[in-house]
Amino acid sequence: MYLSYFGIRVTNLRRSTEFYQRLFGLELPPESDLPSAVVDVASSTLLIDPRSHLRIELNYYPPGNPYAVPYDAGEGFDHLAFRVDDLPKFLDRLRGEGIEPERMKHYDGPMMSTPTFRVAYFRDPDGNQIEVFDSPDVDPNQYDPHRY
């Protein structure tokens, strides 16, 4: 398991992406594209520090999206994300601690540079959102600093 990235909410995805690239030298990962236009669904961009390989995910939630709560400056933290070796096994561990995931998703098809992607969300003791995910088609010991 490893901390994969942290996500912050932004009000304009393109503007924020360009800001972090210009001022901090963060880069889009290989084979990544900034969406040409933000549409009526949530959009995100992964940025990587080329020196430390730390990653941030910029998240935009348009009006009408269930996560498009009023934006308060300084309150833009969205979530922490951990890649786990085996999501069902980790969820059993969570449930053993009395923690039930709030929502889960399973994607078959290209997502996060892998054919299969499984994700679940829960809250820490202070209510911060945590994402845990795995890609069962990828060797969990194969870390790539340019990917999720």
KARA-V997850 format. One line per field, one symbol per residue. phi: phi as a letter, one per 30 degrees, with the letter a starting at -180 (. if undefined). A space follows every 10 residues. Layout:
phi->???
This chain:
phi->.addabcbdb cbdddddded dddcidbdde icbdedadcd bdbbbcbbdd dcidbbcccc cdejddcdde cceicdecac bcdcdbdedd dddeddcicc edabbbcckd ahibdbbcbb bbcdecjddb cbbbbddcdd dcdbdcbd
